[in-house]
Amino acid sequence: MLRSVAKLFGTGMILLVICGAANATVFRDRAAFNAASQNRHVIDFESVVNTADGFNIDGVVFQNPGSMGIGTQQGSKVLLGNSVGEFTRLTIFLPPGTTAVGCDQFSTPMIVSISTGENVMMNPADASTFVGFVSDQPIQSLVITLDFPEPTPAAVIDNLTYGQRLAGNEPPVPQLLTTTDTARALALDSVTTASEPFHVLSAHNFAVDGHTRITLLLVGVALEPADAPFVTVQAEDAQQHLFNLPVEATSRAKELAWISQVTVRLPDTLPTAVDLNISVTVRGKVSNKAPLRIE
């Protein structure tokens, strides 16, 4: 299934954008950043090798006008973004739903900024080699820039950490992934990996009851199999009638660990030949709604 998802990512078909005013907090201490974030994923570059696809690592895309490579500094493997002339710009495109991002760095000075507008100037007098941002709005990218006379140093980062903002003791809010062309729910048949439209009954799903199971993809939450009892899924028709879709499984996506999967059964009560708005609730927090076609 995740191969199908990866293909969608590769063609740029997945998008989740929520616009709003920037309101990010800047952290120069990793412990404080960790305390303000949750569902963290770390790319430490220790097992990363140079690749030909522009360093697409677990759905995180690294781009640089100059060459990029894996090097070693202070005993750790790091990502190097080399300069072009007197200018360096390393751009990191983050997964949908990211509201917390941070990294360690070993070269100063440099400017570290995020897509919501906040930035930090790292300089030789800094006592900290960490910078992190936590926002109440999605952070789509992190950019490291340097503009100095030649030889301009490379941008250096280590331990890129990304996840979600932690608001007190509140659980994270799930967010349904949607397609860019129609903003529809990204869902796949759990057996055939086919996309919508779906039929309540199918002869090709191998289920004893004949009912179709579909898998919805979420970000912002980290679901394991034991979380299934705390997840509910609803469908709403144009007349605002609600239908419960029984949740049969929850898990992390193996190839893209920041994505969670929720597999549901399509019940006989669903209307057909309609678009239904789907939402997912995890521990009382309700996701965005997105349309899904049932034939």
N, C-alpha and C positions, 0 to 999 in steps of 0.2 A: 504493500500500500504506500509506504513512504517513498518508494521510487516515483510513484505517480505524483506525490506531493512535491518531491524534489524537482520534477520536470516543470511543475507549475511555478515554483520559485525561479527556476532557471529562465523561464520565459516572462518573468515579471508579472504573473497573473495574480499574485496574492497581495492584497493591500488592506491595511487597517489604519486609517488616518482620522484623528480626532483633533480638531483645531481649537485653539483657545489661547489666552494670554500666558506668556511665559512666567513661571514662578518656580525656579529651581534653586535649591540650596547647594552651596559649594562646600565640600569637605576636603581638608588636607590631612586628615587622620583616617587610616583604614578602619580602625575599630569603630569610630563614630559613624563612618559610612555604612559599615556592616549592621550597626544597630538601627539605622534608618532605612534599611532595604530588606528585601526578602526574595525567595525563589532565585537565589543568585547562581549564575553559571560562570565558570572561569575558563578562559583560554590561556594556558600558561606557556604555550609555544615549545614546550619540552619535546613533544612528540610530533611537531609539525615539520614537514620538509618543504623545500621549495616546490611550488606547483606551477603549472602552466595556465591555470584558470584565474589568475589574479588574486590568489589567496582567498578563496571562498571556504571559510572554515565553519562548519556547523550552521550554515545559513547566515553567518556574519561576513560581509564583503569588505575587503581591504583594497583601497585604490591609491595609487601614487603616480604622479607624472613621470618620476624617475623610476629606477629599478627598485625592487623590494627583495629582501632575503632574510634568512634566519641567521643570526650571529650570536656571539657569546659575550656577555659583559658581566663582570662581578660574579662569575661562576654560574650565571643563568642564561638559558637560551632566550633571546629577545627578537622582536621583529624590527628590522631596519628599513626605514623609508628614505632612500637616498635623494639628494638634492638635484635640481636642474639649474645649473648656473648658481645664482645667489639666492635661490628660493627653494624651499621644501614645503610640500603640502601633502600630508597623509590623511586620507579620509576613510572613516570606518562607518559603514552603513549597518545599523543595528536591527535586530529582529522586531517585527511589529509588537506593540504593547510594551516596549522597554520604557521604564520610567526611572531607572537608576543605572548609572554606568560609572566605572572608575578604572584607573590603570596606574601601574607603577612605571616610572621612567627614570632614566639614568643620564640623559643629556640635557643640559640647561645652557642658555635660556631657550624657552619655547613658549608658544601660546597654545593653550588647550581650550577649545570651545565646543559647545553643543548646539544643536539645531534650534533650541528654544531661545538662544541669544546670550546665554551666560558664557563667560570665558575667564581664564586664569593665566597670568603671566608667570611662568616658572623662570627663576633666575639663579645665578650662582650663589647668592646669599641665602637661598631657601634652605631651611632645615628639613623640609619634607620632600620626599621623592614620590609622593602619592597625590593624586587629585581625583575627586569623585563628585558626581552631581546626582541629586535626587529631585525629581520634578513631579508636579501634579498633572502634567501633560506629557504625552508620549515624546520620547527623545529619539529622533530618527537617525541622527548621525553624530559622531564625535570627530573633530578635526584637529590635527596638530600642525602648526605652521611655524616656519622659521624664515627670516629674511635678513641675512647677514652677508657681508663681503666674503668672497671665496677665500679659503675653502669652507663652504657652509657645511656644518655638521648634519649628519643624518638624523631624522626623527627616530627615537628609540622608545618602544613601549614593551611592557611585560605585564603578565597577569591581568589581561583585560577581563573585567567583571561586569556583567550586565544582569539585570533582573527588574524587580518592581519596587516601587515606593512602599514603605511600611507606615501606615497611619495608625498610630497607637497600637491597640490590640485587635484592630479590625482585620478580618481575613481579606485576601486580595480579591479584586473584582475580575471575573472571567470575561474574556473578550473573544467573540466568535471571529474566526478568520473569514474574509469575504473575497470574492474575485473582483479584479479592478474593472473589468469591462461592464459588469452589470450590478456590482455590489451585492451579489447574492451569496448565501451561505455556502462556504466551501465544505462539501460533504461528499463522501465516497461510499459506494456499496461495499460492505465489509468483506464480501467474498470476491466479487469481480473487479472491484476498484473503479467501476463505472460511475460517472457523475450523473446529476439529475437530467431528466425527470426520473422519479422513482415510482414503483408500483408497490402497493401494500402486499400483494402476493406475487411470488415469482417461482417458476419451475426450476430455476437455475441457482438457487441459493443454498441448496443442500440441507435446509432446515426441515426438521420433522413436521413442524406446523405450517411450513410453506410461506411464512412471513419474511419479508425483507428486513435485513438489519443494515443500518447505515452508520457511518462513523463521522462525527463532527469534530472539527479541529479548533482548539482553543489556545490562546496565549494568556499570560497573566496569572496563571495558576499552575501548580505542579501536582498533577494527579497520579496516584498510584492505585493498584487494584483494590486496596482496602478502602479507598475513598468513595467507591460506588454508592454506598448507602447515603452519602451526604450530597449527592448530585441528583437534580431533577431536570427534565427537559419538557418544555411545553411548546405546542403549536397553536397559533391563533389564526382564524380565518377572517375574511373581510367583515363578517358580522360580529366579530370579537368573541366568538365561541372559542373556548379553550379545550385543548386535547392533550392529555398526558402521554408522552412517549416513554415507555418503560426503559430504564437504563439497565443494560446488561453487563457492561464492562467499562472500566476507566483505566488509563495507563499513560505513561510518557511515550512519546514517539522515539524509537530507538536511534534513528539517524539524525533527528533534530530534537535534542532533549528539552528545548525550551517550548516545544509544542506538546500539549496534552490532547489525548484522544478520548472521546466519549462515544460508545457504541450503544445505539438504541434500537428497539424493535418498533416497526410501524404497525399500529393496532388496527383492528377491523373498524373501529369507530371513526377513523380519519375520513374526511370527505375526499373525493377524487376530482380530477380535472380542475384543480385549483392551485393557487399559490398560497402557501401558509407561512406566516412569520414565526421563525424558530428562535427560542431563547433558552439559555442554560443557566441554572441556579446552582451555585456551589456554596454550601454552608451559609445560606441566606443571602448571598450576593448575586444579583441578577445581571446577566450579560446584556450586550446590545442585541437587538432583534435583526434578523436577516431573512429574506424570503427564500423559500424552497418549493420546488414544483413536485406535486403528487398527481400522478395520472390514474 
